[in-house]
Amino acid sequence: MREFKLDDFPQQTQSRLPVTAYPDWSRFLKALWLHGMSVNNIDPVLVDIHCDRALMNIKSSMLARNEVPRVRPSAFLACARQTYFQVCSGESAEKMPDNIGPTFAVGHLLHELSYAAVKSALPEGFSVDTEKVVSMPDWWPEDYTRFNQEGHVDMWITVDDPFKAAKYLPDDAPKAMLIDFKTMGGYSYKKHGKTLWGEDPDGFGYLAQLSVYAAALSESNTEMGAIIAGINRDSLTQPLLPRYIEPEVLTAEANRVRVAIEMALEKTDPGEEFLIRHEKEAYFYCGRGGRPGYCPFRTKCAAEPSRETAKGGAHTC
Ligand code: SF4
């Protein structure tokens, strides 16, 4: 989607976020979202544009499953063994349930409304781009049969005028922010607020995804930050829950992903990497200890124990 400048809609200047000094980007973003979501502030033109986009995505969520069997920032990177299985045997990932459509549909709607809200509230001095197309980092394999060659970041806000931006953010705040919105149920929303990103299990690969996009974007912008912003789909009057991810956490995660990809390309089985890393805390995602699990390779993974969990040596594909 093209970059949005506030001058595109000069008639709506009264709806922008009032001048307030926020201590950081997380609180600034939360305030933008809350302010913009108000019926008094949201721009009707933007509601129109983003509801049209949402409708298109809602329809496709209900009518088709688009599970491309390729490694991409949003899939097969949470655990090195997922990457290995996917690269070595692309057909074996378990499909999502046939009735997952409404979950995706609601996610699309909440994303598009969030874009409209933040754009409506964003003050002068900033620009915002949504669904921004990004190339992969230079270490990402150029093998388009097994790896997606581009991705989309939900939102990218940049400081155009540091003088105007300084009314809202500290001088030393990053000059660009990568934002990934995640719609989540009430339990996950609460958990998101307490998650130690970089330490706690990240079974759905939120951090892995963000780290790949951050690596790609930081190649051209060194003054950037990154946020995972939780939307509580069970209680939509709850505020946005943005969590700023420290740069060193993003770098460490990108390095982990990079090693996982290298091992997969070398056809070296890393073993039950996620289980080894998080032990019993991984059971919820891996489907062990009587839990149903969410990993698309949980059955295959359990059926092929590695040398870490069984005698017999490492597997190769
Ligand atoms: S079940 Fe767990 S350890 Fe096995 S591939 Fe999936 S995430 Fe990795």
Boltz pocket constraint, residues with backbone or C-beta under 6 A from the ligand:
constraints:
  - pocket:
      binder: B
      contacts: [[A, 78], [A, 79], [A, 80], [A, 81], [A, 82], [A, 271], [A, 272], [A, 273], [A, 274], [A, 275], [A, 276], [A, 282], [A, 285], [A, 286], [A, 287], [A, 295], [A, 296], [A, 297], [A, 298], [A, 301], [A, 302]]
      max_distance: 6.0
